[in-house]
Amino acid sequence: MQPFKCGPDYIDPKYHRLACGTETVNLDAFMMSREHIARLYDRYGSEADVSIVEGVMGFFDGYDRMTGSSALLAENLRIPVLLLIHAGSTAYSVAPILYGFKHFRPGVAPVGVVFNKVGSASHYRYLEEAAADAGVASLGYLPKMKDLEVPSRHLGLSVEDLARYDYLPDRVADAIEKYVDVERLLGLMASDVDPVIEEESFTESSLHGRKCIAVADDEAFNFTYRENIRRLESRGKVVRFSPLRDNRLPDDCDFLYLPGGYPEFYLPALSANASMKQSVRDYIESGGHALAECGGMMYLCDTIRGMDGRDYPMCGVLSEAATMEGMRLHLGYRRMVYKGKELRGHEFHYSSTIGSTPSVAQQYNVRGEAVETPLYQYKNLLAGYTHLYWGEHDDLWTWFD
């Protein structure tokens, strides 16, 4: 099984991996071209017996009306649509809802529906009748089950949380087998995957060649895109390391990638690992090439003030203090021009930085409005809150020329 995720989210793919053990591929219409999205879907989908694309927000919700929505993604890739409707407090009223979904944009009309949080078998009969009258196949339901609920957190699940919920996939599978017509569902959702179209070419740069690329990957830092890592692997040997547990960076490191994650949950351990902090600091101070995003950027600050109000010393590369105090959500797509290249990504965090380090690029939201999100440059380090996508054009290497 190959999972896909519509949009830039890092959290839902963790549920996917928990369920099927396969890494998710994000498909995002703001950060990627339509051709690149098709290429990713074809490449990874052709290797699987079943591909599932999870939507984002409401089916027709995009960053500009429908642009970037699950609906347009399904239409462009010709993916059959299965609706999942929360039916806990409704019955026949789902009929006009389903009718609207079927007729609003006929090119992506749902082929079936599964109802969630259904109170009883008799409740489902009302829903089934409503679906029939709306002309949408009802394929079953999931009853209200307390043990299938996962409490929310400000950024989703940590690695420890995932370990606590490793029973969920089997529990959900049992419920689906009992209450959903899986064979009919698979029959209605069957579609062909096109042959893989020609791959993108790589860009020459001063970093071209087989390099040692160090990627932080542990409980604190793990927000990466599969295709971004694939691009790194095309340039050299990716060596994963842990800022929490390892003593130093991998030997002969040519490029350092510090992705986002949950450093705020591991501040004492990160701060206590003095040898790793020194290794990172020495690498960057000596002119090593590095990219740090969101949590990775916070790790490079002088300190991080945790939710306990304490200041924890970090790497001290950036003369900034990151803080979790006064947590406010910063959310949205971002674009900027840096060294003549347009960079695109997204921002999702509750922390902020305090300091006087100037930003080297003005960032904008999807409406073209300037935002205050900084992009820091120090020697050969590029750092900021924006999670960047470079999986399509291989532009990452030219940012450091």
N, C-alpha and C positions, 0 to 999 in steps of 0.2 A: 504494500500500500504506500502511495506517495501523497503526503499532505501538502497543500498549498495554503497560503494566507493572503487574502486581499488586503492590501494596505501595508503600513510600515511596522506593525506591532511585533514586539519581541516576546510578549507574555503568552499569547495563545499558542504559539509554536511549542512552548514548554509542555502544555497539555497534550499537544499532538504527539510529541516524543514519548510522553508517559504512556499514551494509549497504544502506539504502534511501533515505537522504537526507531522511527525514521526521522531524519532531519527535514524540517519544513523549508519550502522555498517561498519567499515573499514575492508577490506580484503587485506592483504599485505604479499607478498611472501618472503620478506626479514625478517620481524619481526615475522612471523608466519610460522608454519609448514603447509604442504599441508593438513594434517589431521585436524588441527585446523581450517583452512579456510573452509573445507568442513563441519565441525561441526557447525560453525557459520552460514554458508549459509543455512544449513538444519534447524537449530533451529529457526532462525528468519524468514526464508522464508516460513516455513510450517505454520506459524501463519497468513500469509497474502494471500489475493486473487491475488495480483499482486506484484512481486518483480522486481525491476529495479536496475541493476548494472551499475553505471557510470564508464567509463574507465578512463585512465590516459594517458596524452600526446598522441602520435600516437598509433594506435592500436597494433603495433608490438614492440613498444619501451619499453625496460626493463632496469634494472640497469646493466645487463650483456647480451648484445644482446637481446634475447627475454625473458630471465629469469626475472620474475617479471612484465611482460607485461599484458595488458588487454587480449591479444590473448590467452596466456597460461592459464590465469584464466578462460576464457570462455571454453577453451578446457577441462581443468581438471574438471570443474563443469558441463560440458555439457549444457552450456547456449546458446540459440540461439542469434545470433549477428545482431543488427541493426546498420547500418552505418549512420552517420550524416555528410554530406559533405558540406563545404562552397563553394557555387557555384556562388558567386557574380561576378566573372570575368572569367567564363568559360562556355562552353556549351558541345559540343560533345566530347571534350577532357576528360570528366569524364569516357568515355567508357573504355579506357585502364587502368585507375585507378581502376575502379570497377573490371575489368577482373583480374588485379593483385591481388586485395584483395581476389577474389574468388578462385584463383588457387595457390597462394603462399603457403598456408597451408590449404589444403582441409578440415581438421578436424574442422576448425573454419570459414568456408566460410560464408559470410553474407547471411541472408535469405531475406534481404530487405534494402532499402536505403531511407532516407528522405533528401531532399536538403534544405539548409539554405541560406538566403539572396538572394532569387531568384527575378529577376527584374520584371517579368511579367508572365502572363499565357502562352504567346508564348515562352518565355524563358524556362519555365518548359517543354514545349513540346519537345524541343531539348534535354533536360536532360533525359526526359522519354524515348525517342528513344534510347539514348546512353545506358541507363540502360538495356533496352530490348535486345540490341545487345550484351551486356556483360553478359546477362543471370542472372541479378539480378532484383528482383521485385522493382519497384519504387512505394512507398507508399504515396507520396505526397511531399509537400514542405512548407516552411515558407517564406513569402515575406520579402523584406527589410522593416523594421518597426523601425523608430527612437525610439519609446516609449518602445521597447523591449531591448534596449541597456543599459548596466550598465557600468559606467566608472570604470576603474581599479584603485586599490590602492596598495601600496607596499606590503601589506599582505592580501588584500581582503577587506571584509566588516566588519564594526563595527556594534554593536547592533543598534546604531542610524541609520546607513545606511539601515539596514534591515527594520526598521520601515518606512523609506521613500519609500521603494520599495515593500510595502505589496500589492500593486495593481497588481504586475507583474504576479502572478500565474493565476489570472482570465483572464488577457489580453492574456497570452500565451495559456491558455486553449481554449479561443474563437478562436484564430488563428488556433490551431491544429484541432479543430472541423470543421472549415471551409475548410481547405486546405489539411488535411491528412485523409486517409482512415483508421480510428482508428479500425474499426471492422476487417478489413483484417489484419492490423498490429498485433492485439491481437491473431488472429487465427494463423498467421505464427510464432509468438513468443511463443506460448503455449508449455510448457514443465512441466514434473513432478518434484517435489522435493522429494528427498529420505527421508526415515524415519530418525529421529535424531539418530546419533550413540552415543555410550557411552560417558558420560561426563568425563572431566579430574578430577583427584583427587586433594585434597588440601594438602599442605605441612605443617607439624607441625613446629611451631617456638615459640619463647618466646612471640610473639604477638598474639598467637592463643587465640581465645575466642571472646566473644561479647564485642566489644569495641565501644567507641565514636570516630568516624572518621570525622574530620573537613575538608571539601573540599571548597576551595575558588571558588565562582561561581557568577560572576557579569559581567558588561561590560568590566572590565579590565582583568579578568582571567576566561577563559572559554574553553580553548583548551584541551578537554579530549576525551578519547576513551570510547565508550559505554561498552566494555567488561572489561576495566580497572576498571570502576566504579562498574560493576557487581561483580568483585572480591572483591572490598572493602566492598560491601554490604553483601557478604558472611561471612565477618569477624566481622561485627558489624553494628551499626547504623550510616549511613552516614548523617551528618548534614551539610548542605550547609550554607555558610556565605559570607558576602560581605566585603572585605577590604576597599571598598569605603564608605560604609554607616554604618556598624555595629561598635559598640564601643570596642568590645573585641571578643576573640575566644569563641566558644561554651563552656559551662561549662563541666568540667570533660573530657576534650579532651585527647584522648590516642594516636592519630596519626593526623598529619597535612599534608595536600596535597595542595601545591600551584602550580597549573598548569600554562601553558603559556597563552598568550593572548595579550592584547594591553595596557600594563601599560603606554606606551609612550604617549597615547592619554589622559590620566587622571592624569598626574603627579601632578598638583596643589591639586586636591582632595585627592589623595593618601598621599601626603606629609602632608596635613593639618590634617589628621585623626591621631593625636598623640596618642590617647588612644589605637587604634588598633595596631599601630606600637609597642607600649610598650608591649601590650599583646602578640604579636608574639615574640618579643625579649625575654620577660620573660619566655615564654614557652620553647623556644629553649635553652636558657641559663640554665634552670633548668634540662636539659637532656631529654626534650620531643622529641619523634621520629617525623621526618619531612622529606618530599621529596619536592623539589622545582625545577621546570623545566622552563627554558628559561625566560619568563616574570616573573614567580614566583621567580626565582633566582635573577633577577634584583631587585625585590622588597626588597630582603634581604640585598642588598648592602648598603654601606654608603650613596651613592647618585646616582641619575640618571640624566645625563645631557640630557635635551630635545632637540628637533629640534629648539627651540628658543634660544639655547645657555646657558640657565640657569641651575644651579645645584639644584636639589630638594632633600632634605634630605629624606632618606627612613629608613628602620628598623635598619640598622647598625649592623647586625649580621655577615655579611661577610665583611672583610676589603678590599673591592673592590669598584671601582667607575664604574658604567655602563654608557655608553654614546651612543647617537644617532648621534654624529658628525662623519663626514667622512663615512656615511653609505655605507657599502659594504655587498653584499649578501653572507651569509655562508649557504651552501645548501648541503645536501646529507645524505645518510644512515651512521650510526655509529655503531660500535660494540666495546666492551671492556670487560675485565675480572676484576671483583671486588669481593674480598673475595672468590675467586675460582669459581665464577658464571659468565657465559657469559651474558652480558646485550646487548640488541639490541634496536635501536631506530633511530630517524632521527633528523636532525638539519635544521632549516630554520629561519634565523633572519638577521637583518641588524645592530644590535647593537654590541658592544664589551665591554669587561671589562678591567679595568686598575688597577693593583695591584700586590702584590707579593705572594698571597695565592697559595701554591703548589697544583698541581693536584694529586689526589690519584690513577688515572688510566690513562693509555695511550689508546687513542681512535684511531680507524682505519676506513678507508672508505671501500667501497665494493671491491676495488682492493687490500686490505691488506696494503695500504700505511698509515703511521702514519699521523695524523692530530693534529693541535694545540688545538683542543677543550678541555677545562679542565673539570674535575669532582672534585668538592670541597666536603670535609667532615669537619664538625665542630661539635664536640660532637656527638649527634645522628641525625644530619642533613646531608642529601645527596643532593647536589645541582649542577646544571650544565645547559648548553644550550640544551643538548640532550633531546628530548621528548621520554621517554622510554615506552616500551610495556611489561606489565607483565600479560596480560589477559589469557595467555595459561598455564603457569606452576605455577602460584602463587608464583613466586620467590621473590616478593617484600618483604615479611616478613623476609626472610632469610638474606636479605642485612643488617638488623639491629641487627642480633644475635651477 
